Amino acid sequence: MGSPQDRWRVLERDTLLLTTVLAAAVVAAGCSSGSAAPEDLPPAIPNNWVMSLAIDPDGSIWAGTNDGLGHLVDDAWTHYHALDGLPNDLVNSVAVADDGVVLVGTSCGAGEFNDPVWTRFGIEDGLETNWVNAVTFDPERSVWLGTIFGLSSLNADGSWTGVTTDDGLPNSRVTALAFASNGTPWVGTNGGLSTFSSGVWTEYTAAP
């Protein structure tokens, strides 16, 4: 069976391969949803496979699943799917701003929901890729996305600024993203944890 380290390396390799295959399949298939939204939504979460959670300032719960986005208010669920404006039903991440605007990352772009309007962000808008693993708002309420090709931030003019390994990011496959209250970004990747301060990236990885 090999050592625990060897088995872990095999698991990491297989996970990376599966993610790459899924990303390629999504790109090949396009970002449209072929499924129809049910006429009567059940009083339950959209799917048991919950990928991400966020708590709204009003105390309600947003749940990103592999079959849509769910919003729980007073024990009642509202579902959002691709046919409702959600970029894609595979929701990898969700975040909520202080003003209640919801940000989601999916396998086919990101979406901002300012009830009742959805705004989608994708390759056609300047993103490097449509596969978005992580989303968040920084302390200035700017939109940040963590993708399989690095970080992307939304500028005031609607353009995007990318941060990749060419800019010092230790690993481009971003899986988690958060900002400290002082504006310091913390970035989780397939190659460890990184943070940026005073123009320098610092990387934290597992011991050899």
SULQUI-V995238 format. One line per field, one symbol per residue. ss: DSSP state (H for helix, E for strand, L for the rest). phi: phi as a letter, one per 20 degrees, with the letter a starting at -180 (. if undefined). burial: I if it has 16 or more other C-alpha atoms within 10 Angstrom, else O. Layout:
BEGIN
ss: ???
phi: ???
burial: ???
END
This chain:
BEGIN
ss: LLLHHHHHHHHHHHHHHHHHHHHHHHHHHLLLLLLLLLLLLLLLLLLLLEEEEEELLLLLEEEEELLEEEEEELLEEEEELHHHLLLLLLEEEEEELLLLLEEEEELLEEEEEELLEEEEELHHHLLLLLLEEEEEELLLLLEEEEELLEEEEELLLLLEEEELHHHLLLLLLEEEEEELLLLLEEEEELLEEEEEELLEEEEELLLL
phi: .nfgffffffffffffffffffffffffendedeeefffdfffbfgbfeeeacbdfgenfddceceboddcdclmdeddccgfepggafeeebbbcffenfddcdcfcodbdddgdddcddbgfeoffbeedebcadegemfeccdcfdoecceefenedddccffeogfbeeedbbbdffenfedcecfdpdcbcblmcedddcffg
burial: OOOOOOOOOOOOOOOOOOOOOOIOOIOOOOIOOOOOOOOOOOOOIIOOOIIIIIIIOOOOIIIIIIIIIIIIOOOOIIIIIIOOIIIIIIIIIIIIIOOOOIIIIIIIIIIIIOOOOIOIIIOOOIIIIIIIIIIIIIOOOOIIIIIIIIIIIIOOOOOIOIIIOOOOIIIIIIIIIIIOOOOOIIIIIOIOIIIIOOOOOOIOOOOO
END
